[in-house]
Amino acid sequence: MVNGVEMEFFITTVIALLSLIAGVASFKMAKRQALKRLHFTANRYEFLLWKNENLVAEVSDHSLIYPSIYILRLEHTGDAPIVPADFSGPIRIHFGKPAQIMVGIVRWNRPRVLEAATDLEGRAGDLLIKPVLLNPRDRIEVVVVVDGVPTEPFVEARIAGVQEVSFLRPRETEIHMKLDGRSLIFETMAEWPKVPGRLDPTIFVIPALVDPVGDLHERVDLSVDGVPIPNAHLYSVIFDNKSGKPVGRNQFDGPLIIEWPNTRLALVKAKLNDEPLRKDQLRRFVKWDAHNLEIIPAPLKPGETLVIDAMTSGPGDDARVKRIPSQMKDVQIGRVNLKDFLDDNLASVEPIVLLSSQTAYTLWWTWIPEVQRKARKVLRELRRSIEES
């Protein structure tokens, strides 16, 4: 039987333990609420999507030798504001000592608050962001064109309460593109021919520059043989002979003529089975002027592919088929649009523990998908065995 003293001791002990637990929990909660944490992620891509010895890219009369584009996102993933007084210096984004920052754009998720409150400075290989108030979930995105030997970027900052600016490797490192297709002959899909012609071409339109923000082409000057090409785009006209029979010139009743009334053609090249054609060979297949491209895709042997590359000043939305030979039934065009390269919000990564370290983040996005893949395989095999039994 428990006497009064023992019961009082027991109750006192329980209360003390509960108080201790509550104190520790309060301390942890306060500590968590005061968490200051910065993460960044970045990708690098070659700036020019189309390389040609006649094509020159310049920024302020400086010819770009080895241009790369870096897309870097820095985000406050903690819970407490970082105020300018917490900084002992600027945020330093380093792109490599041999590199030179040529042009850049800085975007904010809260432009009305942040844009007026900060300043940027640049020098060879470095970009400096002066101390600025960063509330939780504030995000800075930097898009810069760097000329020189590419390196892995890193971010340094001396901020009270922040040990380091942690790097999270992006899950996706490739350029994602969206293709919007249509016919240059027919208005609706219902009109598309059920059976293709003998050598129907396919056209792909690609911007000459990787421009994820949409206005870098206004800051970078492109020229071909000294002639400026603003907002350059590449039109690739592809003829693939899948008929199993050779196609001769005498089998065409005239050329395919593509016209750009308000767009200027700047450069025309061609490849036959990935082998570049000389000028005298090129003239066998194509003729052009400032606004017209005339093509007779012959002779072509079975399995051969002819690609005509034409560079235009502008996206060339006014492209139209002026004439189509009877051997062709349709001309399909696909316009490539570059999609965003990085996760929209680092802080929204689930579960949130992934933001605690690079190791956790990497393991989750490499190991978990593999486990899911194997689990799906096991389920398929189990389902099949059940059905067979």
C-alpha positions as CSV (number, residue, x, y, z in Angstrom):
1,M,0.0,0.0,0.0
2,V,1.3,3.4,-1.0
3,N,1.4,5.9,1.9
4,G,0.9,9.7,1.5
5,V,4.6,10.5,1.5
6,E,5.4,8.1,-1.3
7,M,2.4,9.4,-3.3
8,E,3.5,13.0,-2.8
9,F,7.0,12.1,-3.9
10,F,5.7,10.3,-6.9
11,I,3.4,13.2,-7.9
12,T,6.3,15.7,-7.4
13,T,8.6,13.6,-9.5
14,V,6.1,13.4,-12.3
15,I,5.5,17.1,-12.2
16,A,9.2,17.8,-12.3
17,L,9.7,15.4,-15.2
18,L,6.8,17.0,-17.1
19,S,8.2,20.4,-16.4
20,L,11.6,19.3,-17.6
21,I,10.1,17.8,-20.8
22,A,8.0,21.0,-21.3
23,G,11.2,23.1,-20.8
24,V,13.2,21.0,-23.3
25,A,10.4,21.1,-25.8
26,S,10.0,24.9,-25.4
27,F,13.7,25.3,-25.8
28,K,13.8,23.2,-29.0
29,M,10.7,25.0,-30.3
30,A,12.4,28.4,-29.6
31,K,15.6,27.1,-31.2
32,R,13.7,25.9,-34.2
33,Q,11.8,29.2,-34.6
34,A,15.1,31.0,-34.5
35,L,16.7,28.8,-37.2
36,K,18.5,30.6,-40.0
37,R,19.4,28.5,-43.0
38,L,20.4,29.2,-46.6
39,H,20.5,26.6,-49.4
40,F,21.4,27.0,-53.0
41,T,21.2,24.9,-56.1
42,A,22.6,25.6,-59.6
43,N,23.0,24.3,-63.1
44,R,25.3,25.1,-65.9
45,Y,24.6,24.8,-69.6
46,E,26.4,25.7,-72.8
47,F,25.0,29.1,-73.8
48,L,24.9,28.6,-77.6
49,L,22.5,25.8,-78.7
50,W,23.8,26.0,-82.3
51,K,27.6,26.2,-82.9
52,N,28.9,27.4,-86.2
53,E,32.2,29.0,-87.2
54,N,30.3,31.9,-88.9
55,L,28.3,32.6,-85.7
56,V,29.8,35.2,-83.3
57,A,28.3,36.1,-79.9
58,E,29.4,39.4,-78.3
59,V,28.6,41.4,-75.1
60,S,29.7,45.0,-75.2
61,D,32.1,44.3,-78.1
62,H,33.7,41.4,-76.2
63,S,33.6,38.2,-78.3
64,L,32.5,35.2,-76.2
65,I,35.0,32.4,-76.5
66,Y,33.6,29.7,-74.2
67,P,30.2,31.0,-73.0
68,S,28.2,29.1,-70.4
69,I,25.0,30.1,-68.7
70,Y,24.6,29.5,-64.9
71,I,21.2,29.4,-63.3
72,L,21.5,29.6,-59.5
73,R,18.8,29.8,-56.9
74,L,19.5,30.9,-53.3
75,E,16.7,30.5,-50.7
76,H,16.2,31.1,-47.0
77,T,14.9,27.7,-45.8
78,G,14.9,28.6,-42.1
79,D,12.3,30.0,-39.8
80,A,13.8,33.3,-38.6
81,P,14.5,36.5,-40.5
82,I,18.1,37.3,-41.5
83,V,18.6,41.0,-41.1
84,P,21.3,43.1,-42.7
85,A,23.0,43.5,-39.3
86,D,23.6,39.7,-39.3
87,F,26.0,40.0,-42.2
88,S,29.7,40.7,-41.8
89,G,30.0,41.1,-45.6
90,P,28.2,40.5,-48.9
91,I,26.9,37.2,-50.2
92,R,29.6,36.0,-52.6
93,I,28.7,33.8,-55.6
94,H,31.9,32.4,-57.1
95,F,31.9,31.0,-60.7
96,G,35.6,30.3,-61.0
97,K,38.7,32.4,-61.1
98,P,39.4,32.1,-64.9
99,A,35.8,32.9,-65.7
100,Q,34.4,36.4,-66.4
101,I,30.8,37.4,-65.8
102,M,29.5,39.0,-69.0
103,V,25.8,39.7,-68.4
104,G,23.3,38.7,-65.8
105,I,19.8,39.0,-64.5
106,V,18.7,38.8,-60.8
107,R,15.1,37.9,-60.0
108,W,13.3,37.8,-56.7
109,N,10.2,36.1,-55.5
110,R,9.3,39.3,-53.7
111,P,10.5,42.0,-56.1
112,R,8.7,44.9,-54.5
113,V,10.4,44.2,-51.2
114,L,13.8,43.0,-52.2
115,E,14.7,44.8,-55.5
116,A,14.9,48.2,-54.0
117,A,16.7,47.1,-50.9
118,T,19.7,45.4,-52.4
119,D,22.6,46.1,-54.7
120,L,24.8,43.9,-56.9
121,E,28.4,44.1,-57.7
122,G,30.4,41.9,-60.1
123,R,34.0,41.2,-60.8
124,A,35.9,38.5,-62.6
125,G,34.4,35.2,-61.5
126,D,32.4,36.6,-58.6
127,L,29.0,38.2,-58.1
128,L,28.4,40.1,-54.8
129,I,25.0,40.7,-53.2
130,K,25.0,43.3,-50.5
131,P,23.4,42.5,-47.1
132,V,19.6,42.5,-47.4
133,L,16.7,41.5,-45.2
134,L,15.8,37.9,-46.0
135,N,12.6,36.5,-44.5
136,P,11.9,32.8,-44.5
137,R,11.1,31.5,-48.0
138,D,12.7,34.6,-49.6
139,R,14.4,33.5,-52.8
140,I,17.0,35.0,-55.1
141,E,17.6,33.6,-58.6
142,V,20.7,34.6,-60.5
143,V,21.0,33.9,-64.3
144,V,24.5,34.9,-65.6
145,V,26.4,34.3,-68.8
146,V,30.0,33.5,-67.9
147,D,32.9,33.3,-70.4
148,G,35.8,31.1,-69.6
149,V,36.6,27.7,-68.2
150,P,33.5,26.4,-66.4
151,T,33.6,25.3,-62.8
152,E,31.1,24.3,-60.1
153,P,29.7,27.5,-58.5
154,F,29.7,28.0,-54.8
155,V,28.2,30.6,-52.4
156,E,29.9,32.1,-49.4
157,A,28.5,34.3,-46.7
158,R,29.4,35.3,-43.2
159,I,26.0,35.5,-41.4
160,A,25.4,35.3,-37.7
161,G,23.6,32.0,-37.0
162,V,24.4,30.4,-40.4
163,Q,27.3,28.0,-40.4
164,E,27.4,27.6,-44.2
165,V,25.3,28.0,-47.4
166,S,24.5,24.4,-48.3
167,F,24.5,23.2,-51.8
168,L,21.7,20.9,-53.1
169,R,22.5,19.2,-56.3
170,P,19.5,19.6,-58.7
171,R,17.5,16.5,-59.5
172,E,17.4,17.5,-63.1
173,T,20.6,18.6,-65.0
174,E,19.3,18.4,-68.6
175,I,17.7,21.1,-70.6
176,H,13.9,20.5,-70.6
177,M,12.1,21.6,-73.7
178,K,8.5,21.8,-74.6
179,L,7.6,21.2,-78.2
180,D,4.5,22.9,-79.7
181,G,3.6,21.4,-83.1
182,R,1.3,22.2,-85.9
183,S,0.8,21.9,-89.7
184,L,1.9,24.7,-92.1
185,I,-0.6,23.4,-94.6
186,F,-3.8,22.6,-92.7
187,E,-5.7,24.6,-90.1
188,T,-7.0,21.8,-88.0
189,M,-5.8,18.3,-87.1
190,A,-8.9,16.8,-88.6
191,E,-7.6,17.9,-92.0
192,W,-4.2,16.2,-91.6
193,P,-3.6,13.5,-94.2
194,K,-4.1,9.9,-93.1
195,V,-1.3,8.7,-95.3
196,P,1.9,10.8,-95.5
197,G,3.5,11.9,-98.7
198,R,6.6,10.3,-100.1
199,L,9.0,12.8,-98.5
200,D,7.0,15.1,-96.1
201,P,9.4,17.4,-94.2
202,T,9.5,18.1,-90.5
203,I,10.6,21.5,-89.2
204,F,12.1,22.2,-85.8
205,V,12.5,25.8,-84.5
206,I,15.1,26.3,-81.8
207,P,16.4,29.5,-80.2
208,A,20.1,30.0,-80.8
209,L,20.7,30.9,-77.2
210,V,19.7,29.3,-73.9
211,D,17.5,32.1,-72.6
212,P,15.3,31.0,-69.6
213,V,14.4,34.5,-68.6
214,G,13.4,35.6,-72.1
215,D,15.4,38.8,-72.6
216,L,19.1,37.7,-72.6
217,H,18.9,37.9,-76.4
218,E,18.5,41.6,-76.0
219,R,21.8,41.9,-74.1
220,V,23.9,39.5,-76.3
221,D,24.7,40.4,-79.9
222,L,24.8,37.6,-82.4
223,S,26.2,38.1,-85.9
224,V,26.9,35.9,-88.9
225,D,29.9,37.0,-91.1
226,G,29.6,40.5,-89.5
227,V,25.9,40.9,-90.1
228,P,23.8,41.3,-86.9
229,I,21.1,38.7,-86.2
230,P,18.8,39.9,-83.4
231,N,17.0,37.2,-81.5
232,A,18.4,34.5,-83.7
233,H,16.5,31.2,-84.2
234,L,17.4,28.0,-86.0
235,Y,15.0,26.4,-88.5
236,S,15.9,22.8,-89.2
237,V,14.1,21.3,-92.2
238,I,14.4,17.5,-92.1
239,F,13.8,15.1,-94.9
240,D,14.0,11.4,-94.0
241,N,13.7,8.9,-96.8
242,K,11.9,6.0,-95.2
243,S,10.2,4.8,-98.4
244,G,12.7,2.1,-99.1
245,K,13.2,3.5,-102.6
246,P,15.6,6.1,-104.0
247,V,14.1,9.6,-104.6
248,G,15.4,11.4,-107.7
249,R,15.2,15.0,-108.8
250,N,13.1,14.1,-111.8
251,Q,10.4,12.8,-109.4
252,F,9.6,16.3,-108.1
253,D,7.5,18.8,-110.0
254,G,9.2,21.7,-108.4
255,P,10.7,22.9,-105.1
256,L,9.2,23.3,-101.7
257,I,9.2,27.0,-101.0
258,I,9.0,28.4,-97.4
259,E,8.6,32.1,-97.0
260,W,9.1,34.5,-94.1
261,P,7.6,37.9,-95.2
262,N,8.7,39.8,-92.2
263,T,11.8,37.7,-91.1
264,R,15.2,37.7,-92.6
265,L,17.2,34.6,-93.4
266,A,20.9,35.0,-92.3
267,L,22.6,31.7,-92.8
268,V,21.8,28.4,-94.5
269,K,23.8,25.1,-94.0
270,A,23.0,21.5,-94.8
271,K,23.9,18.0,-93.7
272,L,23.4,14.7,-95.4
273,N,23.5,11.8,-93.0
274,D,25.2,14.1,-90.4
275,E,27.9,15.0,-92.9
276,P,28.2,18.8,-93.6
277,L,27.8,19.7,-97.2
278,R,30.1,22.0,-99.1
279,K,28.7,25.1,-100.8
280,D,28.7,23.5,-104.2
281,Q,26.9,20.4,-102.8
282,L,24.4,22.7,-100.9
283,R,23.3,24.4,-104.1
284,R,22.2,21.1,-105.5
285,F,19.4,20.9,-102.8
286,V,18.6,24.5,-101.8
287,K,18.4,28.1,-103.0
288,W,17.6,31.1,-100.8
289,D,17.3,34.8,-100.5
290,A,16.5,37.1,-97.6
291,H,13.0,35.8,-97.2
292,N,12.6,32.6,-99.1
293,L,14.0,29.1,-98.9
294,E,13.6,26.8,-101.9
295,I,14.4,23.1,-101.4
296,I,14.4,20.0,-103.7
297,P,15.3,17.2,-101.3
298,A,16.7,14.9,-104.0
299,P,18.5,12.7,-104.8
300,L,18.1,10.7,-101.6
301,K,18.9,7.0,-101.2
302,P,16.7,4.8,-99.0
303,G,17.5,5.6,-95.3
304,E,19.3,8.9,-96.1
305,T,18.4,12.0,-94.1
306,L,18.8,15.6,-95.4
307,V,18.8,18.4,-92.9
308,I,18.6,22.1,-94.0
309,D,19.5,24.5,-91.3
310,A,18.5,28.2,-91.7
311,M,19.1,30.9,-89.2
312,T,16.5,33.6,-88.9
313,S,16.4,37.0,-87.2
314,G,13.6,36.5,-84.8
315,P,11.4,33.5,-84.0
316,G,10.0,33.5,-87.5
317,D,6.3,33.1,-86.5
318,D,5.4,34.4,-90.0
319,A,6.7,31.2,-91.7
320,R,4.4,29.9,-94.4
321,V,4.5,27.4,-97.2
322,K,4.5,29.3,-100.5
323,R,4.6,26.3,-102.7
324,I,4.5,22.5,-102.0
325,P,5.3,19.9,-104.6
326,S,2.7,17.2,-105.3
327,Q,4.9,14.5,-103.9
328,M,4.5,16.1,-100.4
329,K,1.2,16.1,-98.5
330,D,2.0,18.1,-95.4
331,V,4.7,20.2,-93.7
332,Q,4.8,19.8,-89.9
333,I,6.5,22.4,-87.7
334,G,7.5,22.0,-84.1
335,R,8.6,25.0,-82.0
336,V,10.9,24.3,-79.1
337,N,10.3,26.3,-75.9
338,L,12.7,26.1,-73.0
339,K,11.2,25.2,-69.7
340,D,12.3,26.3,-66.2
341,F,15.4,24.4,-65.1
342,L,15.2,24.3,-61.3
343,D,12.7,23.3,-58.7
344,D,10.2,26.1,-58.2
345,N,10.7,26.3,-54.4
346,L,13.5,24.7,-52.5
347,A,11.6,25.1,-49.2
348,S,8.7,23.0,-50.6
349,V,10.8,19.9,-50.9
350,E,9.1,17.1,-49.1
351,P,9.9,15.8,-46.5
352,I,11.5,19.0,-45.1
353,V,14.3,17.0,-43.5
354,L,15.9,16.8,-47.0
355,L,17.0,20.4,-46.5
356,S,19.1,19.4,-43.5
357,S,22.0,18.2,-45.5
358,Q,23.4,17.5,-49.0
359,T,23.7,13.8,-48.1
360,A,20.0,13.4,-47.1
361,Y,18.9,15.2,-50.2
362,T,21.1,13.1,-52.5
363,L,20.1,9.8,-50.9
364,W,16.4,10.6,-51.1
365,W,16.5,11.5,-54.8
366,T,18.8,8.6,-55.8
367,W,17.9,5.8,-53.4
368,I,14.2,6.2,-53.0
369,P,13.4,6.2,-56.8
370,E,15.4,3.0,-57.1
371,V,13.4,1.4,-54.2
372,Q,10.2,2.5,-55.8
373,R,11.2,1.0,-59.1
374,K,12.1,-2.4,-57.5
375,A,8.9,-2.3,-55.5
376,R,6.8,-1.8,-58.7
377,K,8.7,-4.7,-60.3
378,V,8.0,-7.0,-57.4
379,L,4.3,-6.0,-57.4
380,R,4.1,-6.7,-61.2
381,E,5.6,-10.1,-60.7
382,L,3.3,-10.9,-57.8
383,R,0.3,-9.8,-59.8
384,R,1.3,-11.9,-62.7
385,S,1.9,-15.0,-60.5
386,I,-1.5,-14.6,-59.0
387,E,-3.2,-14.3,-62.4
388,E,-1.4,-17.4,-63.6
389,S,-2.4,-19.4,-60.6
